[in-house]
């Protein structure tokens, strides 16, 4: 269970990105977080694994107070929380396999990475992760040679190396075309269904949230505007979330 209590984040410039948010997210749920740019979606995700420190409030995950964790405790917690980014965050000059194996650095001696050496069992683990996302044949390609959708799948495979219990996906399909967006979302759905992994995924498009999530949390100006089943977002609720002039766009 992920419990968020009275979470607030005010940046140094005075901007309040999150305003007293409280949530409970059961293990194994696929949650889509939607809203306009600047609504607080990315800040919420990055507070959960303390990439950003909240101004006040608590985040408790399976009994652990993430907001009060020491540096050593936080390293242990982050092993179990995967993160996928909009811009992929790959080392473009390195091979796909090396990028995937970097997800294992929290578990093995960091000296291995200095010499670009990983034990055979870790290479086998990385190949299995690439199999799961459907691109094992790209293992020896440079990451820069891959399409955007393939790079995002490498990002997912890298995260799988952590053996995470929860995945935070920060607008993972924002830079992808519609067909590729569905492809990436289906891999996240598979992890949720097969591994019972909790998924928190920020998205721009409601149609993707409806297609893949169990629950939608809509943020507006740092506050929760909606929390419920995706099918319960009718036209009036949509306009409350995105504004009166917004038009819903379907991603086919």
Phi, psi and omega per residue, in radians:
X1 nan 2.292 3.032
X2 -1.798 2.133 -3.122
X3 -2.066 2.153 3.109
X4 -2.005 2.124 -3.048
X5 -2.084 2.017 2.990
X6 0.888 0.785 -3.051
X7 -1.344 2.195 3.121
X8 -2.310 2.396 3.025
X9 -2.324 2.086 3.054
X10 -2.031 2.116 3.139
X11 -1.345 2.922 -3.058
X12 -1.044 -0.485 3.137
X13 -1.430 0.064 3.109
X14 1.636 -0.089 -3.118
X15 -1.272 2.204 3.110
X16 -1.605 1.815 -3.091
X17 -1.440 -0.576 3.090
X18 -2.298 2.365 -3.026
X19 -2.202 1.542 2.991
X20 1.033 0.945 -3.105
X21 -1.549 2.342 3.046
X22 -2.262 2.310 -3.095
X23 -2.606 2.708 2.922
X24 -2.266 2.203 -3.111
X25 -2.156 1.952 -3.137
X26 -1.165 2.711 3.059
X27 -1.038 2.451 3.034
X28 1.503 0.061 -3.128
X29 -1.531 2.543 3.029
X30 -1.808 1.918 -3.053
X31 -1.979 2.192 3.008
X32 -1.693 2.317 3.100
X33 -1.934 2.033 -3.046
X34 -2.089 2.912 3.114
X35 2.599 2.947 3.116
X36 -1.167 2.832 2.990
X37 -1.010 2.354 -3.114
X38 1.502 0.084 -3.120
X39 -1.393 -0.255 3.110
X40 2.003 0.074 -3.059
X41 -1.050 -0.942 -3.107
X42 -1.160 -0.661 3.121
X43 -1.079 -0.731 3.124
X44 -1.045 -0.855 -3.124
X45 -1.083 -0.739 -3.075
X46 -1.308 -0.378 2.997
X47 -1.250 -0.584 -3.070
X48 -1.077 -0.664 3.100
X49 -1.845 0.257 3.052
X50 1.095 0.476 2.879
X51 -1.148 -0.484 2.997
X52 -2.165 2.325 3.091
X53 -1.487 2.209 3.096
X54 -1.177 2.724 3.091
X55 -1.296 -0.716 3.045
X56 -2.742 2.961 -3.089
X57 1.793 3.052 -3.113
X58 -2.278 2.587 3.019
X59 -2.199 2.036 -3.087
X60 -2.081 2.196 -3.124
X61 -2.193 2.036 -3.125
X62 0.850 0.770 3.067
X63 1.514 -0.126 -3.135
X64 -1.703 2.267 3.103
X65 -1.505 1.723 -3.084
X66 -1.118 -0.647 -3.085
X67 -1.188 -0.355 -3.139
X68 -1.848 0.079 -3.039
X69 -1.216 2.476 3.010
X70 -1.294 2.989 -3.140
X71 -1.021 -0.754 3.133
X72 -1.144 -0.743 3.119
X73 -1.129 -0.667 -3.124
X74 -1.151 -0.655 3.079
X75 -1.065 -0.714 3.112
X76 -1.151 -0.708 3.141
X77 -1.140 -0.751 -3.085
X78 -1.164 -0.407 3.025
X79 -1.013 -0.578 -3.005
X80 -1.694 -0.011 3.120
X81 -2.108 1.907 3.101
X82 -1.429 2.743 3.097
X83 -2.459 2.341 3.085
X84 -2.071 2.392 -3.037
X85 -1.966 2.727 3.111
X86 -1.058 -0.708 -3.054
X87 -1.659 0.304 2.988
X88 1.268 -0.710 3.106
X89 0.972 0.751 3.054
X90 -1.659 2.748 2.969
X91 -1.504 1.780 -2.931
X92 -1.097 -0.543 -3.086
X93 -1.409 -0.230 -3.129
X94 -1.563 2.843 3.127
X95 -1.262 2.832 3.067
X96 -1.003 -0.785 -3.100
X97 -1.078 -0.732 3.124
X98 -1.114 -0.728 3.098
X99 -1.060 -0.748 -3.132
X100 -1.146 -0.762 -3.109
X101 -1.166 -0.371 3.104
X102 -1.108 -0.360 3.077
X103 -1.208 -0.169 -3.114
X104 -1.700 0.020 -3.004
X105 -1.124 -0.391 3.094
X106 -1.280 -0.148 -3.063
X107 -1.992 -0.325 -3.062
X108 -2.089 2.958 3.131
X109 -1.070 2.126 -3.091
X110 -1.103 -0.288 3.101
X111 -1.054 -0.561 3.128
X112 -0.941 -0.726 -3.054
X113 -1.216 -0.511 3.137
X114 -1.090 -0.567 -3.130
X115 -1.837 0.206 -3.133
X116 0.916 0.712 3.116
X117 -2.054 2.342 3.051
X118 -2.339 2.434 -3.137
X119 -1.002 2.650 -3.123
X120 -0.950 -0.647 -3.120
X121 -1.151 -0.525 3.111
X122 -1.299 -0.618 3.058
X123 -1.114 -0.714 3.117
X124 -1.121 -0.668 3.112
X125 -1.132 -0.703 3.135
X126 -1.160 -0.702 3.110
X127 -1.131 -0.649 3.099
X128 -1.129 -0.663 3.109
X129 -1.151 -0.697 3.103
X130 -1.173 -0.589 3.044
X131 -1.058 -0.727 -3.086
X132 -1.122 -0.549 3.140
X133 -1.751 0.155 2.928
X134 1.405 0.334 3.133
X135 -2.350 0.798 3.137
X136 -1.104 -0.468 -3.106
X137 -1.242 -0.188 -3.138
X138 -1.642 0.096 -2.988
X139 -0.939 -0.692 -3.056
X140 -1.723 0.082 3.060
X141 -1.363 2.627 2.977
X142 -1.196 2.488 -3.114
X143 -1.046 -0.552 -3.119
X144 -1.145 -0.322 -3.101
X145 -1.497 -0.070 -3.052
X146 -1.606 2.702 3.014
X147 -1.234 2.946 3.136
X148 -1.052 -0.751 3.124
X149 -1.118 -0.679 3.101
X150 -1.182 -0.673 3.106
X151 -1.109 -0.667 3.118
X152 -1.177 -0.613 3.080
X153 -1.157 -0.606 3.033
X154 -1.089 -0.704 3.098
X155 -1.064 -0.681 3.095
X156 -1.157 -0.780 3.134
X157 -1.075 -0.708 3.103
X158 -1.057 -0.736 3.132
X159 -1.149 -0.618 3.123
X160 -1.076 -0.460 3.131
X161 -1.119 -0.363 3.095
X162 -1.361 -0.190 -3.002
X163 0.919 0.960 -3.029
X164 -1.295 2.725 3.022
X165 -1.747 -0.325 3.122
X166 -2.446 2.477 3.141
X167 -2.101 2.242 3.031
X168 -1.870 2.086 -3.110
X169 -2.041 1.919 -3.035
X170 -1.650 1.643 -3.108
X171 0.850 0.994 -3.012
X172 -1.192 -0.279 -3.092
X173 -2.070 0.221 -3.030
X174 -1.105 -0.507 -3.090
X175 -1.807 0.248 -3.063
X176 -1.930 2.724 3.087
X177 -1.303 2.882 -3.040
X178 -0.971 -0.804 -3.103
X179 -1.119 -0.742 3.134
X180 -1.199 -0.605 3.087
X181 -1.019 -0.813 3.111
X182 -1.084 -0.683 3.137
X183 -1.041 -0.809 3.141
X184 -1.165 -0.748 -3.140
X185 -1.093 -0.594 3.136
X186 -1.173 -0.574 3.073
X187 -1.202 -0.676 3.066
X188 -1.126 -0.711 3.104
X189 -1.070 -0.689 3.139
X190 -1.109 -0.735 3.109
X191 -1.097 -0.673 3.111
X192 -1.142 -0.762 -3.067
X193 -1.343 -0.772 -3.042
X194 -1.465 -0.688 -3.071
X195 -1.737 -0.042 -3.090
X196 0.979 0.581 -3.100
X197 -1.410 2.340 3.036
X198 -1.232 2.268 3.139
X199 -2.109 2.198 2.969
X200 -2.054 1.999 -2.972
X201 -2.249 2.066 3.075
X202 -1.470 2.393 -3.051
X203 -2.456 2.672 3.023
X204 -1.565 -0.585 -2.964
X205 -1.759 2.184 3.130
X206 -1.112 -0.577 -3.122
X207 -1.064 -0.645 3.086
X208 -1.218 -0.689 3.097
X209 -1.072 -0.733 3.124
X210 -1.133 -0.631 -3.051
X211 -1.300 -0.534 -2.941
X212 -2.144 -0.343 -2.994
X213 -1.737 2.734 3.006
X214 -1.490 -0.440 -2.978
X215 -2.633 2.496 3.092
X216 -2.060 2.282 2.984
X217 -1.995 2.050 -3.139
X218 -1.802 2.254 3.102
X219 -1.880 2.521 3.047
X220 -2.536 2.123 -3.123
X221 0.928 0.677 3.066
X222 1.383 0.075 3.132
X223 -2.075 2.775 3.108
X224 -1.371 2.051 3.120
X225 -1.634 -0.502 -3.130
X226 -2.708 2.519 3.052
X227 -2.598 1.887 -3.109
X228 3.049 -2.813 -3.107
X229 -1.288 2.426 -3.106
X230 -0.993 -0.566 -3.109
X231 -1.224 -0.241 -3.130
X232 -1.489 -0.010 3.098
X233 -1.537 1.691 3.107
X234 -1.536 -3.034 -3.066
X235 -1.093 -0.680 3.140
X236 -1.143 -0.772 3.114
X237 -1.122 -0.679 3.135
X238 -1.015 -0.781 -3.131
X239 -1.210 -0.513 3.057
X240 -1.153 -0.632 -3.102
X241 -1.353 -0.812 -2.976
X242 -1.834 -0.153 -3.132
X243 1.875 2.700 -3.039
X244 -1.072 -0.537 -3.081
X245 -1.589 0.027 -3.088
X246 -1.253 2.552 3.075
X247 -2.161 2.233 -3.128
X248 -1.229 2.295 3.130
X249 -1.943 2.193 3.106
X250 -1.509 2.381 3.054
X251 -1.798 1.876 -3.068
X252 -1.690 nan nan
